Amino acid sequence: MARLLTGKITVHGTDHEDFGANEHPTDNVRQVGPLIMHPGQGFIDLGKPTVSWGGECRVEVDLEAHLTDLNDAIRVHGWAYFFEGASEHTNELEDHREFDFHVNRTTGTSPETTFSVPLRNSTVVGAEDHAEVFFALSNRIVEEE
């Protein structure tokens, strides 16, 4: 049976400043779906949501998903990248994580599946720049017309 994947990705982060106030992302929510997934379809590219802030920081999330044979769960696989440098377009990769989680069937009043990925500036000792990517996704049955 076909399933509908929907939800959002929210990025929270800090561009630490030695002088002045720290900066945080303001346009930090990206929508996922709606995407209809069918059994046996294989992985589907969900795009590459990007959030930038502070003139120096950027998070990119590369996502793919497929409908599993295990209780109609949707497997989400991806990579999160944290860049920090002289501009939001920098190629200076500070941290990256590969992740994998399942979005179980969402029925009635059951909650969305949540998952998070922490990222830190790990290349500079004492650096306080960081980000966290939060997922809130649902997996509902596609109603037949």
N, C-alpha and C positions, 0 to 999 in steps of 0.2 A: 504494500500500500504506500502511496506517495506521502511524503512528509513536507512540512513547510518550516524552513529555518528563518527566524527573525530575531532581532535584538539590537544591542548596541555595544560599542567599545568606548570606554572612557579612559583618557590618559591624565593622570595627575603627575606633576613634576615640579622640580625646583631648579632654577638657574641661580645658583648661589653667587651673591655679590659681596665683595669685601667692603665696598663703600656703597651706601644706599640700600634700598629695599631689595630683597630677593624677588625674582620674577617667576610667575607661574602661568601655565597655559590657560587661556580663556575660551578659545574655540576648540574644546577638547573632546567633543562627543562625535562619534562616527556611527552611522547606521549600518547594520548588516541585514541584507535581504530586503524584501521577502524573496526567498529562493525556494522553488519547488524541487525536491530531490526524490529520485526514483530508485527502487532496489536494483542493484547491479550496474548502476550508472558510473561508478568509479569516482575518483576525486574531481571536484569542481573548484576552479580558482575563484576565491572570494575577493580578489583585489588586494591592494596594498594601501590601506589607510595610513595617512601621515598627519602628525600633529607637531607644529613648531611653536617655539616661544622664546622670549627673552633676547632675540637677536642672535643666539648662540646655540640653542638646543633643538633637537629634532628626534622624534620617535617614529619609526616605520614598522608596520606590522604586516607581514606577508602571510596570507591565510589560504588554506584549502580545506575542503570538507567532503565527506561522503557518507551515505546512508549504510549502516552496517546491518548484518543479519542478526545481530544480538538485540532482541527486543526493540527493534526500530530505533535504536540510538543513532545519533549522528556523531561521527568522529571528526573533530576539528584538529588539524595539525598546522603548525605555523612556526614562524621565526619573528622575534621582536629585536629591533636594533635601536640603540641609543647613540646618537651622534652629539658631540659638543666641540665647538671650535670658535673660529673668528666670525662665523655667520651661520644662519639657519640652513645654508646650503652646503655646509662643510662635509667632507668625506672622512673626517676624523672619528672613526668608530671607537667608542669608549666601552661598550658592553653589548652583548647579544646573547639571546637564549632561544633554544629550540624548545617547543612545548607541544603537548598532545593531551586532549581531554575529550570526554564524551558528553554530549548533550542528550540526556535521557528524555523520554516522552514527557511532554507537558500536557497534563489533562486537568480539566476542571479548575480547581483552585491551587493546584500544585505550583510551586515557585519555579522561576526561571533557573537555569543552571548558571552558576557563577564560578569564575576562575580568575586568578590574577597572576601577573608576571612582573617581578621586581627587576629593575635595571639601575646600575650605579656607574659613576665615573670611577673605574677601577685602575686607570692607567696613571693617575696623578695622586701621589700620597697626600692625604688630607683633603682631597677634593670632596665637596659636599653636593655636587650636582647629582640629581637622581630623577628617576621616573618610575611609575608603576602603571601597568596596563590592566584594566579591569574589563572582563567580559560578562555580559548578562544576556543569555541567549535562550530562546524557546524552540521547541520541536513539537509542532502540532500536526494532527492528521489533516490531509487535504480533503475537504468535503466534496463529494461527487455531486454534480449538478443534475 
